[in-house]
Amino acid sequence: MGKAITQREGAVMILGGGIAGIQAALDMTDLGYYVYLVEKSPAVGGVMAQLDKTFPTNDCSL
Amino acid sequence: MVTNADFLALDGKPGNFTAKLNIRPRYIDADACTACGLCTQYCPKHHSDAYNEGLSITRPIHIDYAQAVPATYYIDPSSCMFLQHDTCQICVPVCQSHAINFNQKPESRDLKVGAVILSPGFGKIAPETLEKYSYGKHPDIVTAYEYERMTTASGPFLGEIKCFSDGRHPKSMAFIQCVGSRDLGCDNGYCSSVCCMYAIKEALVTKEHDPEVDITIYYMDIRTQGKDFDAARERAEAIGIKFVRAKVADVTPWENHLKLTYSTLDGQHKFDSHDMVILSVGLESPKDAQKISDITGIELNKYDFCKTETFAPLETSQDGIVVAGAFQGPKDIPESVTQSSGAAILASTVMKKQRGKGTVNKEYPDELSVTDDDEVRIGVFVCHCGINISSVVDCPDVAKDAGTMENVTYYTENLYSCSQDAQEQIKNTIKKEKLNRVVIAACSPRTHEPLFQETLKDAGLNRNLFEMVNIRDQCSWVHANEPVAATAKSKDLVRMAVSKAARIQPLPEQTVPVIPKALILGGGVAGMTAALSIADQGFHSVLVEQSSGIGGNLQNLKNTLAGDTVVNHLKTLTAKVKKSSNIDVVTDARLAQTSGFIGNFSSVIESGKGTSKKEQTYDHGVIVVATGGHEHRPDKYQLGKSKKVMTQQELETKLAGRAKNRAPDSIVMIQCAGSRGDDLTYCSKVCCNHAMKNILKIKEINPESQIIVLYRDIRTYGFAEDAYLEARKKGVIFIPYDVDRKPEVSSKGTKVQVDFFDSIMQEDVSMTPDLVVLSVGIVPDGTEELSKMLKLPVNANGFFLEAHVKLRPVEAAVDGIYICGLAHAPKPVEETIVQAQAAAAKASMPLVNGYVTVDPIVSSVEEDKCIGCGICVSLCPYGAIQMKKVGKKKKAETVSASCKACGICASHCPTFAISMGGFTNEQLISQIEAFGNNKVEEKVNA
C-alpha cells in the first residue's frame, strides 16, 4: 500500500491488526473501499500469529 | 497498512472523520530491508523476545517471525545501545542494503476516513492475579501463552516440552482453568470463552509429543459450546486426558514438583503433585481500552470491553464507529472473523456513497506467452518451513536431486517459501532465469497455492504454470520417524511434479457477470437481518419464508438475558423489511428448484396454498441460507405427558403471561435434556443462558421460589456469566449430574417426581416439584432437502457445513451460497445477527464487483470425440455439464462457472473426450511414469 494519500475519499480506518482487523480489512477491500489498517506493533497478525495450532482441528495457525 | 502507529485523536462525523496518528520510527527503511537477518546476527545486545513470550532472547534489531507482515526488521528503542547510550551502531555497516537509518523521526499523519472499525483485540491478565498460583515463584508454572510457544515447532525450544527448572521432560502436567476469568478476586466476573478450547488443544498436542504424559485439567465447567467442540473434548477424554471438576486453592513448589491443593464439589480437599502447571489465563480487556474510549467517545461496559446491545452487537455508542473481535467481548477466532465481516458491512453502509472512490486496482504485468515451441525451463524451490520440513526431510538433498532432472534449469531452497521476501526472490528468479514453469515443494496447496500463483502472475507468468508438492504433510509429518524414507519420497514427489510441469499449459482466466440480486431463504431474524444489510448496500433481494409471516423464532421469545423486550425489536425489524423497496417478501413459500452458479442463479419459488398456489422464477447472483431451527422435543422426561413438565421456551411464554401461579414455589430444571449424548450429540449453546434468563424472571416474580438446576456443565460463556452468578446469589441450587447417571422424571398421578443423584451431598434424592423445566436443545429445520437441492454438505447433526471453520465461517462450500443463523449451528440471537451481517457482507462482494472470476481448472469437452451419450450430465454433482445440439448430434458442454473441477465427468467418459484443465491424461500419466522411473535408475546404479 506504500505511501498513502491521506486525503482520499472512500477510505476506512481499522484500528488493530489482529485476525479481526485483518479480516475486516480484506472484507472492506472486497466491498470496494480503501483501507488503513492501523497497528501499534511493528507487524500485523496479533495473537493468532503466536499460536501453534487451532482448536479443534489442530490446523496450523500461521 | 500503517504499523508501529499510535492512535491519538479522532474528529469529524460519520462519512467524514479525521484520525490523527503518530507513527513511531522503525529505524529501518522498509523499502530497502531485504529481511536477510544479518543485522540481528551482529547486534551485540540481548533483548527479551516478546513474540516468544519472553522464553527466548532476541536482539533489539529483529523481526518477530519469518512470515511477519510487513517483512521489515525494526529496532526496539528500549534496548538499542545507540538509541539508549549513543554507542555501538554495529548494524549500520553490516547491512548490505543500507537500510538502517537512525535519523528516522516519529511521523504524525492525518487520515481522512468515512468510518472506523475498532478491532484492538484483548489484553493480558495482570501478573498479580497469577501470583496466587505461585506464578513467578517456580519456573515450572507457566501461562498457556508461554506453553503454546513451547509446543510450537518453530518456537524457542523447537517444540520440545521440558521443565524450566531442570530440563527434564514432564511426566505429569496440570492445567488450571479460569485463571483471571470467572474470578471476582480480580474483578473479572466474565467467562473468557476460549480457555477450555485452547487447554484441550494444548493437552492434545502434548499427548502427540508424548503419549505417556499424564495430563489433568482442573475445571469448574468445561465450556466447549461451539459447533462440534464437544467432540474434541470427548476425543481428549478418550485418549486419557483427565478432567477434574475442582477449584484449585493453591500451588506449592515441593522439591522438584508442584503440589496442587484443590477442593472437589463434594467438599473434599485433595492434593496432587505435578511436574508442570499451566495456567489457562483468560482474556482481559485491551490495555488501551480506556484510551480508545476517551478518543472516540465510545462507551465501555463494566469490564472495560466495548459496550454493545443484543440487537446491535457490532455498533458502538458512536455513529460511524463499529467494533469487531475480542474487544466486543472475549471470543474465539471464528466468532472474531464473523464479526469482522459483519462490521465491514456496517462500515460500508455508513459510507456507501464513497464506495470505489478510494480504491486502486492492482495491475499485473502482461502475461508472457508460453507455447509448445518454447524451451521448457523449470525452476524448483524447496521449502524448509523453518524446521517443520527440514528436521525430517533433507531439503538440500531434495533440491540438488531436482537439479539433475530433465528441463530443470534452476533449483534452490527457502527457509520459508511463503515469506514476503521469498516471493520477491521467486519473482526475480523467474525473470532472471527466464523460467516458464515453477515447482514449489512445501506445504499444502490448499492453503498456499493461491499465494504462489499470485507471485507467478506478478512475474508475468500464467498462474497455471505452477505445480506444488506437499512434502510437509505427505513426507515430514506422516514419516516423522523415518527421515531417510521421507527424503526419498520427497524426491519422488518432486520428480513427478517436474515431469508433469513440463507438460502443463497456460490456462485462460475468465470472468462472468453477476446478476446484482440475492435470494434469501428463511424469514427469521437471520434472514431479515441479511436482507436489510444487502438492501443497505443497494441490492435487491427476495426473502422466502415457509410460514405465513416473517419473524421466525423471535416470535417465541419475550425478553433477552440483557433485559431487552424482544417484541419491540421484532416489530422494528419486520417493519423495516416490509418497508424496504429492495426487499420482496414471499410467505407460505418454498424453494422448488434452483440451477446455475455464482453470479447467475435461477430459482423457482413456489408460494401460496390451494388455488392461489403459484410459481415464480427469480434470477439472482447469490443465495443466503437462513432456514433456522426449532426446539427439539425429546420423547422422555414426561414431556408432553405431564402438564407439570415443559421446555424453557414454554416456560418463557408462561412467565410473560399473567397466570397467578406462573412462577411456583418449587421448580427443578434439567439441562441437556436430549442434548450432549442424549438424543442429540451436541451442545445447543443457548440452553444455559435460556435457563438463567427464566430463573431470574422467576425470582423477580416469586423470590421465594426454590429452584434446583441439574446440569452437566453450566455454559454461560462471556458476559452471561454475570447472570449465573446472580442466580446463585439468589439462592438457586446447581447440582451437576453425570451422563451415565441422568435424572429421571416420572408421573405419579397429577404429581411429577424427579429422581437424581445429588453429587454434592453424595446421595440419591427424590422430589416432587411443582414444575419440571427441560433445556432441550435445538435442531435444524429441513436442511436435508435443501442440502440436496443446493449441493451443500451438512455435518453429522444436520447443520450446514461452512467452507472453513476458522477462516470462512459463513461461506458454503458451493460458491455464491452463504449460511447464517440456526441452520449453521445453535446460537443465541446476538450471534445470529452478527452472522447474518457477515453473510450479507460476503454475499455483497460479488454483487459489488459485478463479476466473478472463474477458476481456470475446469473440465472441457473435445467435441469430435464426444458421442453424446450423456453419462457425464447424469453424473455431474454440480449441474455443470449440459447437452447441446451440434448439427444433428448431441454433444456435451461444460458450464465453466459451475464446474468445481471434481473430475467425475472426465473419469467416466467412455471415449476420453473430457479432460480437466491442469490435470490432463497426458500430464497424469507422465507423473505416474516419473514415479516408476526411479526404480529404473536404482537398478542402473546397482
Interface residues (C-beta under 8 A of the other chain):
Chain A: M1 A4 T6 Q7 R8 E9 G10 A11 V12 M13 I14 L15 G16 G17 G18 I19 A20 G21 I22 Q23 A24 D27 M28 T29 D30 L31 G32 Y33 Y34 Y36 L37 V38 E39 K40 S41 P42 A43 V44 G45 G46 V47 M48 A49 Q50 L51 D52 K53 T54 F55 P56 T57 N58 D59 C60 L62
Chain B: M1 V2 T3 N4 A5 D6 F7 F17 A19 L21 R26 Y51 E53 I63 D64 Y65 Q67 A68 V69 P70 T72 Y74 R109 D110 L111 K112 V113 G114 A115 V116 I117 L118 S119 P120 G121 F122 Y145 E148 R149 T151 T152 A153 G155 M197 Y198 I200 K201 L204 V205 D228 F229 A231 A232 D288 I292 A324 G325 A326 F327 D332 I333 S336 V337 Q339 S340 S341 A343 A344 I345 A347 S348 M351 Q354 R355 G356 K357 G358 T359 V360 T447 Q537 V805 K806 L807 A841 K842 S844 M845 V848 N849
